[in-house]
Amino acid sequence: MKNDTENIILFPKWREILEEKGLKALKEKRYEEALEAFEELLDYDVQGHEIIIGKLLCLMELGKHTEAQLLCEDAMHQKDDHYFHYVHIYLTILFQTNQYELLMEQVEHELKDRTLPEIMREQFQQLYTMSEKMKDDIHIEKSSTYIDDLMEAIEANDYKTQWRTIKKLQALGVVPASKVVDLLHKDGMHPVIQTAIFQWLQAEKYPYLVHIHKLGMELDVKPIDIPEIEVHLTVKQVLFIISKLEQSNPTLYELIVRLLYRYLYVKYPFFPANEDAPQIAKALEILGEQYFMGKVEEEINLDDRTQKYIEEITICEKLYLSIIED
């Protein structure tokens, strides 16, 4: 329903009285009274710059930041002569409400505008710098808390909490602490957790040598030098061998690809030998039909390497699903 005052004309004298009342109350810090006057003016569709700024200031002083932010965004959309004034207030609201990333995005956008007054350019840049520092401080504080949570989860053998905590740490975009890196060779670590840590190091382009001990294998490697699972030569060869299923049985193909990824995820960054691709593909097809299609194979003679991969893939599937639920 439209506001009852929408079609009513406000007499100039009454408008003047309301404006004077609102501005006087604002100056005297009687924000509730000032807000009431400004809102009444806006209800009559009196859209003056001073009225909108007055309402914004009242809302901010009264702690109504969400309402102030929405009003400011609406005023900014008008793109009038007071646009940058609204932007400045908008950035102030974002800073006060700890929305640092949104503030930084808005500043980056505004700094591209050549019509931005130089004095405001400097003020916006200052807000950007302060927000960047505040964001970094928050990340450091959160990182410290999450690392403590991770170590507690390790002591408790709580693998799912370990996984969730590592993902939270990675989302912060911080480089893993040395005691987190050391988990790559700690006895008793779940291989899925070790993979998550290794991929976190890769995401941060970690250039230093790390020692990995998992699933009875050891390796010294720089995370930045290891290819992602999907582009490894063995993976490409296996996918080529099973590609015939993509047309004849796309459902089975999709399930086998998922099974392959889970297997390699658990082992990562260790990869099976390239020359074993045919045996891996055969093992995946057998397991795909047995596990996912409900087909029980009659007893067949398999070479030792194929049998070995059936056993490995089965174990890795269980390890993967013990933590990650696709």
C-alpha positions as CSV (number, residue, x, y, z in Angstrom):
1,M,0.0,0.0,0.0
2,K,1.3,3.5,-0.9
3,N,2.0,6.0,1.8
4,D,-1.0,8.1,2.7
5,T,1.0,11.3,2.2
6,E,2.2,10.4,-1.3
7,N,-0.4,12.5,-3.1
8,I,-0.6,15.3,-0.6
9,I,1.2,18.5,-1.4
10,L,3.3,19.9,1.5
11,F,2.8,23.6,2.0
12,P,6.1,25.5,1.6
13,K,5.8,27.0,5.1
14,W,5.3,23.6,6.7
15,R,8.2,22.2,4.7
16,E,10.4,25.0,6.0
17,I,9.3,24.4,9.6
18,L,10.0,20.7,9.3
19,E,13.5,21.3,7.7
20,E,14.4,23.8,10.4
21,K,13.1,21.5,13.1
22,G,15.1,18.5,11.8
23,L,18.3,20.4,11.2
24,K,18.1,22.1,14.7
25,A,17.5,18.8,16.4
26,L,20.4,17.2,14.5
27,K,22.7,20.0,15.5
28,E,21.6,19.6,19.2
29,K,22.1,15.8,18.9
30,R,18.5,15.0,19.4
31,Y,18.7,12.3,16.8
32,E,15.3,10.6,17.3
33,E,13.5,13.9,17.0
34,A,15.5,14.9,13.9
35,L,15.0,11.6,12.3
36,E,11.2,11.9,12.7
37,A,11.2,15.3,11.0
38,F,13.4,14.1,8.1
39,E,11.3,11.0,7.6
40,E,8.1,13.1,7.5
41,L,9.7,15.3,4.8
42,L,10.7,12.2,2.8
43,D,7.2,10.8,3.1
44,Y,6.0,13.9,1.3
45,D,8.6,13.2,-1.4
46,V,10.8,16.1,-0.4
47,Q,14.2,14.8,-1.6
48,G,16.6,17.5,-0.8
49,H,20.3,16.7,-0.3
50,E,20.4,18.2,3.2
51,I,17.4,16.0,4.2
52,I,18.9,12.8,3.0
53,I,22.2,13.6,4.6
54,G,20.4,14.5,7.8
55,K,18.6,11.2,7.9
56,L,21.8,9.3,7.2
57,L,23.6,11.0,10.1
58,C,20.7,10.3,12.4
59,L,20.5,6.7,11.5
60,M,24.3,6.3,12.0
61,E,24.2,8.0,15.4
62,L,21.3,5.8,16.5
63,G,23.2,2.7,15.4
64,K,20.8,1.8,12.6
65,H,23.6,1.0,10.2
66,T,21.7,-1.4,8.0
67,E,19.0,1.1,7.3
68,A,21.6,3.8,6.7
69,Q,23.6,1.6,4.3
70,L,20.4,0.9,2.2
71,L,19.5,4.6,2.1
72,C,23.0,5.5,1.1
73,E,23.1,2.9,-1.7
74,D,19.8,4.2,-3.0
75,A,21.1,7.8,-2.9
76,M,24.3,6.7,-4.8
77,H,22.2,5.1,-7.5
78,Q,20.8,8.6,-8.3
79,K,24.3,9.7,-9.6
80,D,23.5,13.3,-8.8
81,D,25.9,16.2,-8.0
82,H,26.2,14.9,-4.4
83,Y,27.3,11.4,-5.4
84,F,30.7,11.5,-3.9
85,H,29.4,12.9,-0.7
86,Y,27.1,9.9,-0.4
87,V,30.0,7.6,-1.3
88,H,32.0,9.0,1.5
89,I,29.2,8.4,4.0
90,Y,28.7,4.9,2.6
91,L,32.4,4.1,3.1
92,T,32.2,5.4,6.6
93,I,29.3,3.1,7.3
94,L,31.2,0.1,5.8
95,F,34.2,0.9,8.0
96,Q,32.2,1.2,11.1
97,T,30.4,-2.1,10.5
98,N,33.7,-4.0,9.7
99,Q,32.8,-4.6,6.0
100,Y,36.4,-4.0,5.0
101,E,36.4,-6.1,1.8
102,L,33.3,-4.4,0.4
103,L,34.8,-1.0,1.3
104,M,38.0,-1.8,-0.5
105,E,36.1,-2.9,-3.6
106,Q,34.0,0.3,-3.6
107,V,37.2,2.4,-3.2
108,E,38.9,0.6,-6.1
109,H,35.8,1.4,-8.2
110,E,35.7,5.1,-7.2
111,L,39.5,5.7,-7.8
112,K,39.0,4.9,-11.5
113,D,36.7,7.9,-11.8
114,R,38.7,10.9,-13.1
115,T,36.0,13.3,-11.7
116,L,36.7,12.2,-8.1
117,P,37.8,15.4,-6.3
118,E,41.5,15.1,-5.1
119,I,40.7,15.7,-1.5
120,M,38.2,12.8,-1.5
121,R,40.6,10.7,-3.5
122,E,43.0,11.0,-0.6
123,Q,40.3,10.3,2.0
124,F,39.1,7.2,0.1
125,Q,42.7,6.0,-0.2
126,Q,43.2,6.4,3.6
127,L,40.0,4.5,4.3
128,Y,41.3,1.8,1.9
129,T,44.7,1.5,3.7
130,M,43.1,1.4,7.2
131,S,40.6,-1.3,6.0
132,E,43.4,-3.4,4.5
133,K,45.2,-3.3,7.8
134,M,42.1,-4.1,9.8
135,K,41.3,-7.0,7.5
136,D,44.8,-8.3,7.8
137,D,44.6,-8.0,11.6
138,I,41.3,-9.9,11.7
139,H,42.8,-12.6,9.5
140,I,45.8,-13.0,11.8
141,E,43.6,-13.2,14.8
142,K,41.3,-15.7,13.2
143,S,44.2,-17.7,11.9
144,S,45.7,-18.0,15.4
145,T,42.4,-19.2,16.7
146,Y,41.8,-21.7,13.9
147,I,45.3,-23.1,14.3
148,D,44.6,-23.7,18.0
149,D,41.3,-25.4,17.0
150,L,43.2,-27.5,14.5
151,M,45.7,-28.7,17.0
152,E,43.0,-29.6,19.5
153,A,41.1,-31.5,16.8
154,I,44.3,-33.4,16.0
155,E,44.8,-34.4,19.6
156,A,41.2,-35.6,19.7
157,N,41.5,-37.5,16.4
158,D,38.5,-35.5,15.2
159,Y,39.2,-35.7,11.5
160,K,36.1,-33.8,10.2
161,T,36.8,-30.9,12.5
162,Q,40.4,-30.9,11.2
163,W,39.1,-30.8,7.6
164,R,36.7,-27.9,8.3
165,T,39.3,-25.9,10.2
166,I,41.9,-26.3,7.4
167,K,39.3,-25.0,4.9
168,K,38.6,-22.0,7.1
169,L,42.3,-21.3,7.3
170,Q,42.8,-21.6,3.6
171,A,39.8,-19.2,3.0
172,L,41.7,-16.5,4.9
173,G,44.4,-16.6,2.3
174,V,47.2,-16.8,4.9
175,V,50.4,-18.9,4.5
176,P,50.3,-22.1,6.6
177,A,52.3,-21.8,9.9
178,S,55.4,-24.1,10.2
179,K,53.6,-26.3,12.7
180,V,50.8,-26.9,10.1
181,V,53.4,-27.7,7.4
182,D,55.0,-30.2,9.8
183,L,51.7,-32.2,9.8
184,L,52.6,-33.4,6.4
185,H,55.1,-35.9,8.0
186,K,53.5,-36.3,11.4
187,D,52.7,-40.0,12.3
188,G,49.1,-40.8,12.5
189,M,47.8,-38.0,10.3
190,H,44.9,-38.8,8.1
191,P,46.0,-38.8,4.5
192,V,43.0,-36.7,3.4
193,I,44.0,-34.0,5.9
194,Q,47.5,-34.1,4.6
195,T,46.3,-33.6,1.0
196,A,44.2,-30.6,2.2
197,I,47.3,-29.0,3.8
198,F,49.4,-29.7,0.7
199,Q,46.8,-28.1,-1.6
200,W,46.6,-25.1,0.7
201,L,50.4,-24.7,0.3
202,Q,49.9,-24.9,-3.5
203,A,47.2,-22.3,-3.4
204,E,49.6,-19.9,-1.6
205,K,52.4,-20.8,-4.2
206,Y,54.6,-22.2,-1.4
207,P,58.1,-22.3,-2.9
208,Y,60.0,-24.2,-0.1
209,L,60.9,-27.9,0.2
210,V,58.5,-29.9,2.4
211,H,58.8,-33.4,3.7
212,I,55.8,-35.7,3.3
213,H,55.2,-39.0,5.0
214,K,51.8,-40.6,4.2
215,L,50.5,-44.1,3.4
216,G,54.0,-45.6,4.0
217,M,55.6,-43.3,1.4
218,E,58.0,-40.4,1.8
219,L,58.8,-37.5,-0.5
220,D,60.7,-34.2,-0.4
221,V,59.1,-31.7,-2.8
222,K,58.2,-28.1,-3.4
223,P,54.4,-27.7,-3.5
224,I,54.6,-25.1,-6.2
225,D,56.4,-27.7,-8.5
226,I,53.7,-30.4,-8.3
227,P,51.0,-30.5,-11.0
228,E,47.3,-30.5,-10.0
229,I,45.6,-33.9,-10.0
230,E,43.5,-33.3,-13.1
231,V,46.5,-32.5,-15.3
232,H,48.9,-35.3,-14.3
233,L,49.9,-37.6,-17.2
234,T,48.7,-40.8,-15.4
235,V,45.2,-39.2,-15.0
236,K,45.1,-38.2,-18.7
237,Q,46.1,-41.7,-19.7
238,V,43.5,-43.4,-17.5
239,L,40.8,-41.1,-18.8
240,F,41.7,-41.8,-22.3
241,I,41.4,-45.6,-21.8
242,I,38.0,-45.3,-20.2
243,S,36.7,-42.6,-22.6
244,K,34.8,-45.3,-24.6
245,L,32.3,-45.4,-21.6
246,E,31.5,-41.7,-21.9
247,Q,29.2,-42.5,-24.9
248,S,28.2,-46.1,-24.2
249,N,27.5,-45.6,-20.4
250,P,27.9,-42.0,-19.3
251,T,26.6,-42.7,-15.8
252,L,29.2,-45.4,-15.2
253,Y,31.8,-43.2,-16.7
254,E,31.0,-40.3,-14.4
255,L,31.1,-42.6,-11.4
256,I,34.5,-44.1,-12.4
257,V,36.0,-40.6,-12.9
258,R,34.8,-39.7,-9.4
259,L,36.3,-42.9,-8.0
260,L,39.6,-42.1,-9.8
261,Y,39.7,-38.6,-8.4
262,R,39.0,-39.7,-4.8
263,Y,41.7,-42.4,-5.1
264,L,44.3,-39.9,-6.3
265,Y,43.2,-37.2,-3.8
266,V,44.0,-39.5,-0.9
267,K,47.4,-40.4,-2.3
268,Y,48.3,-36.9,-3.5
269,P,51.0,-35.7,-4.2
270,F,52.1,-39.3,-4.8
271,F,51.0,-40.7,-8.2
272,P,51.0,-44.2,-9.5
273,A,53.4,-45.0,-12.4
274,N,52.3,-43.8,-15.8
275,E,52.8,-47.3,-17.3
276,D,50.2,-48.7,-14.8
277,A,47.4,-46.7,-16.5
278,P,45.8,-49.8,-18.1
279,Q,45.7,-51.7,-14.8
280,I,44.3,-48.7,-13.0
281,A,41.6,-48.3,-15.7
282,K,40.7,-52.0,-15.4
283,A,40.5,-51.8,-11.6
284,L,38.2,-48.7,-11.8
285,E,35.9,-50.4,-14.3
286,I,35.6,-53.5,-12.1
287,L,34.9,-51.5,-9.0
288,G,32.6,-49.1,-10.8
289,E,30.4,-52.0,-11.8
290,Q,30.6,-53.7,-8.4
291,Y,30.2,-50.7,-6.2
292,F,28.0,-48.3,-8.2
293,M,26.1,-50.5,-10.6
294,G,25.3,-53.3,-8.2
295,K,27.0,-55.8,-10.5
296,V,28.9,-58.7,-8.9
297,E,31.6,-60.0,-11.1
298,E,32.2,-63.7,-11.5
299,E,35.6,-64.8,-10.2
300,I,38.2,-63.7,-12.8
301,N,41.9,-64.0,-13.1
302,L,43.6,-60.6,-12.6
303,D,47.2,-59.8,-12.8
304,D,48.9,-58.7,-9.6
305,R,49.1,-55.1,-10.4
306,T,45.4,-54.8,-11.3
307,Q,44.5,-56.6,-8.1
308,K,46.8,-54.3,-6.1
309,Y,45.0,-51.2,-7.6
310,I,41.6,-52.7,-6.7
311,E,42.7,-53.0,-3.1
312,E,44.3,-49.5,-3.1
313,I,41.3,-47.8,-4.7
314,T,38.9,-49.5,-2.3
315,I,40.9,-48.4,0.8
316,C,41.3,-44.8,-0.5
317,E,37.6,-44.6,-1.3
318,K,36.8,-45.4,2.4
319,L,39.4,-42.9,3.6
320,Y,38.0,-40.2,1.4
321,L,34.4,-40.7,2.4
322,S,35.3,-40.9,6.1
323,I,35.9,-37.2,5.9
324,I,34.5,-35.7,2.7
325,E,30.9,-36.2,1.6
326,D,30.5,-35.2,-2.0
